[in-house]
Amino acid sequence: MIQTAMAELQKGIYERLSTDTALAKKVTGVFDYIGEDQLHPYVTVNEPISLPYNTKQSFGEELSIVINSWSTYAGKKESYDILNHCLSALSKKIEMTGFVIKKVDVDTIQVIDDADSRIKHGILRMKYVIQNN
């Protein structure tokens, strides 16, 4: 059956980040939904984009997914540290039911001042080439 790997990839990334002990020491949590009173710093997993990556023999897709860090630290250093911990955690293989990850790349890394100038917003966009089993 042909289907998207979006949910399985988000689940795998969330599990990898939320169980990483080094990252857990830096953030208050890893989320895909944030309540109004969430304490900083934290990480969110969101914004997946899927592009076809088919061959004559298989169905696949290139999934880009954004990992965001949110910090109220006075500079950008905490955001850089959090993104580095995310990169380290995501360098380990992610297992997914029904899919195989063929390739992983870092697309972009950026830290910006949020609309609320107290918040530093780290952006890590990862690309995964995934094949249906």
FISEDREN-584945 format. One record per residue: residue number from 0; x, y, z of N, C-alpha, C, O in turn. Coordinates in steps of 0.001 Angstrom, whole numbers, plus 500000, padded with zeros to 6 digits. Example, Ala and Ser with C-alpha at 12.3 -4.5 7.8 and 13.67 -1.06 7.14 Angstrom:
0_513190_494310_507800_512300_495500_507800_513200_496700_507800_514236_496681_508465
1_512850_497750_507080_513670_498940_507140_512900_500030_507870_513409_501138_508039
***
This chain:
0_500847_498820_500000_500000_500000_500000_500895_501248_500000_501873_501329_500743
1_500543_502197_499165_501286_503456_499087_500689_504428_500093_499480_504658_500125
2_501579_504998_500920_501141_505983_501906_502306_506884_502284_503465_506562_502022
3_501988_508009_502897_503030_508939_503329_503633_508473_504650_502973_507832_505467
4_504888_508809_504831_505603_508460_506066_505589_509608_507076_506283_509541_508090
5_504814_510655_506816_504842_511840_507682_504614_511506_509153_505400_511913_510008
6_503559_510777_509452_503239_510482_510854_504319_509613_511491_504719_509859_512629
7_504792_508598_510769_505821_507710_511321_507133_508460_511549_507808_508238_512554
8_507497_509348_510620_508736_510114_510789_508608_511066_511971_509524_511158_512788
9_507483_511776_512076_507311_512687_513213_507373_511913_514526_507992_512367_515488
10_506738_510756_514565_506775_509911_515771_508216_509514_516097_508635_509607_517250
11_508964_509079_515106_510358_508673_515324_511230_509822_515796_512046_509656_516702
12_511060_510986_515184_511841_512161_515586_511475_512570_517005_512353_512849_517822
13_510180_512606_517298_509736_512961_518640_510321_512000_519679_510831_512436_520711
14_510248_510696_519407_510797_509715_520347_512298_509898_520532_512801_509832_521654
15_513013_510127_519432_514468_510296_519497_514825_511528_520327_515701_511459_521189
16_514154_512654_520076_514475_513891_520794_514007_513841_522249_514731_514274_523145
17_512820_513325_522488_512267_513357_523848_512945_512364_524786_512801_512475_526004
18_513678_511401_524244_514386_510441_525094_515890_510699_525160_516622_509941_525797
19_516350_511756_524512_517772_512080_524531_518117_512774_525856_517617_513863_526139
20_518964_512144_526654_519258_512670_527996_519997_514005_527961_519742_514868_528800
21_520900_514186_527015_521633_515459_526932_520685_516604_526570_520785_517692_527139
22_519773_516368_525634_518802_517395_525263_517855_517678_526424_517495_518830_526668
23_517452_516633_527135_516520_516795_528266_517089_517706_529351_516330_518364_530062
24_518420_517751_529488_519054_518624_530477_519002_520096_530050_519178_520988_530880
25_518763_520351_528759_518778_521715_528224_517396_522336_528065_517264_523560_528073
26_516342_521489_527917_515012_522008_527600_513964_521505_528590_514181_520535_529315
27_512831_522189_528600_511724_521774_529466_510876_520687_528825_510027_520090_529488
28_511098_520424_527532_510380_519349_526862_510444_519455_525356_510939_520432_524796
29_509920_518404_524707_509803_518330_523250_508316_518149_522959_507670_517279_523544
30_507766_518975_522050_506322_519003_521846_505961_519121_520373_506786_519515_519548
31_504703_518770_520048_504139_519136_518753_502965_520090_518946_502359_520549_517978
32_502653_520379_520198_501640_521370_520549_502109_522076_521821_502607_521430_522743
33_501951_523389_521872_502397_524170_523023_501216_524875_523678_500430_525552_523017
34_501111_524701_524987_500122_525457_525744_500625_526872_526005_501803_527159_525793
35_499763_527737_526451_500115_529151_526655_501175_529370_527727_501945_530326_527639
36_501229_528516_528722_502127_528738_529856_503394_527885_529816_504011_527660_530857
37_503794_527406_528634_504970_526550_528527_506240_527335_528881_506477_528420_528350
38_507034_526781_529767_508297_527406_530162_509360_527188_529092_509414_526136_528456
39_510209_528204_528906_511333_528127_527973_512537_527546_528688_512589_527600_529917
40_513486_527006_527991_513520_526691_526567_512822_525358_526284_512721_524495_527156
41_512350_525213_525063_511721_523959_524648_511918_523755_523154_512407_524637_522449
42_511526_522569_522686_511672_522186_521284_510310_521767_520752_509530_521123_521454
43_510028_522136_519501_508824_521660_518835_509208_520926_517547_510192_521261_516888
44_508410_519927_517214_508587_519164_515972_507378_519482_515103_506247_519166_515473
45_507609_520106_513947_506482_520482_513107_506880_520790_511679_508040_520645_511294
46_505903_521217_510906_506054_521685_509537_506667_520664_508577_507715_520928_507988
47_506026_519496_508411_506530_518550_507411_506092_518943_506003_505002_519478_505803
48_506955_518669_505040_506653_518872_503621_507085_517599_502900_508177_517083_503140
49_506226_517098_502016_506518_515871_501279_506621_516157_499790_505777_516844_499213
50_507680_515614_499171_507842_515652_497719_507997_514214_497233_508611_513404_497927
51_507460_513875_496061_507606_512516_495547_509073_512159_495326_509880_513002_494934
52_509399_510912_495579_510746_510389_495336_510577_508935_494879_510996_507997_495557
53_509953_508782_493714_509614_507464_493202_510655_506955_492221_511334_507732_491550
54_510770_505632_492150_511559_504971_491115_510615_504033_490366_509435_503940_490705
55_511128_503340_489351_510292_502388_488618_509877_501219_489500_508834_500608_489267
56_510677_500903_490505_510404_499758_491361_509778_500109_492711_509266_499219_493390
57_509803_501372_493116_509342_501668_494470_508722_503058_494568_508981_503945_493755
58_507891_503209_495601_507308_504501_495940_508089_505063_497118_508364_504355_498087
59_508435_506308_497031_509120_506955_498144_508799_508431_498156_508066_508938_497307
60_509359_509101_499128_509162_510539_499235_510357_511168_499926_511072_510520_500690
61_510554_512446_499637_511531_513237_500353_510735_514079_501337_509936_514930_500944
62_510964_513830_502617_510262_514565_503663_511201_515573_504292_512283_515220_504759
63_510786_516819_504303_511485_517853_505053_510664_518096_506305_509440_518215_506239
64_511325_518170_507427_510617_518434_508678_511428_519443_509477_512658_519397_509494
65_510725_520352_510135_511380_521431_510869_511337_521137_512370_510288_520819_512931
66_512491_521254_512992_512633_521185_514440_512896_522620_514896_513828_523264_514415
67_512080_523116_515815_512236_524482_516309_512687_524472_517763_512226_523654_518560
68_513583_525377_518100_513917_525602_519512_513433_526995_519872_513426_527901_519038
69_513028_527152_521123_512483_528411_521615_513168_528743_522934_513095_527969_523888
70_513829_529889_522987_514643_530245_524144_514451_531713_524501_514259_532560_523629
71_514506_531997_525798_514483_533388_526250_515845_533806_526798_515961_534842_527453
72_516864_533010_526532_518235_533345_526910_518609_534676_526261_518144_534977_525162
73_519439_535471_526924_519747_536823_526456_520458_536871_525099_520408_537897_524421
74_521099_535811_524703_521754_535757_523395_521309_534519_522639_520326_533877_523008
75_522031_534189_521586_521667_533046_520757_522372_531745_521156_522051_530686_520618
76_523324_531810_522089_524123_530635_522441_523265_529447_522884_523511_528321_522453
77_522278_529676_523722_521439_528570_524179_520726_527903_522993_520608_526679_522949
78_520262_528696_522052_519615_528143_520857_520584_527293_520052_520219_526213_519587
79_521818_527766_519882_522827_526972_519175_523074_525647_519893_523151_524597_519256
80_523197_525699_521204_523426_524477_521989_522271_523487_521832_522497_522290_521651
81_521046_523979_521899_519875_523111_521765_519842_522482_520376_519593_521283_520248
82_520088_523270_519341_520095_522731_517984_521199_521695_517805_521003_520695_517115
83_522358_521925_518419_523433_520931_518352_523035_519626_519035_523373_518547_518548
84_522325_519710_520150_521837_518493_520818_520808_517782_519943_520792_516553_519876
85_519961_518542_519280_518990_517938_518359_519710_517224_517211_519353_516102_516852
86_520715_517873_516644_521496_517247_515570_522144_515951_516035_522114_514945_515326
87_522720_515979_517211_523360_514787_517761_522349_513660_517948_522619_512515_517583
88_521193_513977_518511_520162_512956_518733_519656_512393_517410_519411_511192_517301
89_519497_513250_516405_518956_512804_515119_519995_512126_514239_519661_511624_513166
90_521252_512105_514679_522284_511398_513916_522184_509887_514114_522788_509118_513366
91_521425_509464_515118_521203_508038_515360_520035_507565_514496_519103_508323_514228
92_520096_506315_514066_519088_505745_513168_517692_505770_513792_517510_505437_514963
93_516720_506171_512989_515316_506170_513389_514629_504986_512722_514666_504850_511499
94_514005_504135_513520_513246_502997_512990_511806_503427_512773_511217_504113_513607
95_511239_503009_511627_509855_503356_511318_509134_502119_510791_509682_501383_509971
96_507921_501892_511252_507112_500773_510795_506594_501052_509384_505932_502062_509147
97_506901_500150_508453_506394_500265_507088_507237_501096_506152_506891_501244_504980
98_508344_501646_506643_509173_502532_505828_510649_502303_506124_511015_501793_507183
99_511491_502690_505164_512941_502630_505339_513518_503998_504995_513236_504549_503931
100_514323_504537_505897_515015_505798_505622_516257_505483_504804_517133_504741_505249
101_516327_506050_503607_517446_505808_502693_518547_506852_502824_519717_506559_502582
102_518171_508072_503208_519158_509158_503268_518659_510227_504226_517460_510498_504300
103_519587_510833_504960_519275_511935_505875_520247_513077_505598_521454_512862_505488
104_519716_514283_505487_520546_515470_505281_520046_516597_506170_518861_516680_506492
105_520962_517449_506553_520591_518715_507194_520392_519705_506063_521300_519928_505262
106_519208_520300_505992_518900_521258_504938_519360_522654_505348_520193_523255_504671
107_518820_523175_506457_519214_524503_506933_519192_524549_508450_518444_523821_509103
108_520031_525424_508996_520040_525731_510425_520078_527247_510540_520863_527919_509872
109_519214_527768_511399_519123_529222_511535_518634_529553_512941_517838_528812_513516
110_519109_530660_513490_518567_531187_514738_518197_532635_514477_519019_533428_514018
111_516932_532975_514779_516433_534322_514506_515814_534911_515772_515476_534189_516710
112_515674_536226_515778_514899_536897_516818_513438_536744_516443_513047_537063_515320
113_512626_536257_517376_511209_536059_517138_510493_537412_517120_511092_538436_517447
114_509211_537415_516740_508406_538643_516781_508411_539221_518197_508443_540438_518376
115_508379_538341_519197_508574_538741_520592_510090_538790_520794_510729_537741_520873
116_510664_539964_520877_512131_540126_520877_512836_539422_522036_514058_539273_522001
117_512109_538990_523051_512724_538240_524149_513060_536801_523740_513869_536140_524391
118_512434_536320_522656_512542_534910_522273_513491_534738_521093_513386_535432_520082
119_514407_533810_521247_515299_533390_520154_514719_532095_519591_514455_531148_520332
120_514525_532063_518279_513873_530957_517591_514905_530236_516738_515396_530777_515747
121_515231_529007_517135_516152_528177_516371_515370_527316_515389_514325_526764_515733
122_515880_527201_514165_515195_526449_513113_516173_525446_512514_517223_525819_511990
123_515816_524184_512599_516612_523098_512016_515709_522349_511046_514751_521698_511462
124_516009_522438_509760_515230_521717_508747_516040_520498_508300_517152_520618_507784
125_515445_519325_508515_516062_518056_508133_515338_517502_506908_514133_517692_506750
126_516091_516809_506040_515509_516137_504871_515751_514647_504989_516864_514200_505268
127_514694_513888_504774_514739_512430_504821_514211_511864_503515_513110_512216_503093
128_514974_510993_502868_514472_510240_501721_514002_508910_502282_514767_508161_502891
129_512695_508630_502057_512059_507480_502689_511371_506631_501631_510706_507150_500735
130_511541_505328_501747_510917_504378_500824_509867_503570_501569_510081_503153_502707
131_508720_503352_500909_507706_502453_501459_508241_501025_501428_508901_500630_500467
132_507961_500255_502468_508337_498823_502471_507345_498033_501654_507479_496816_501529
***
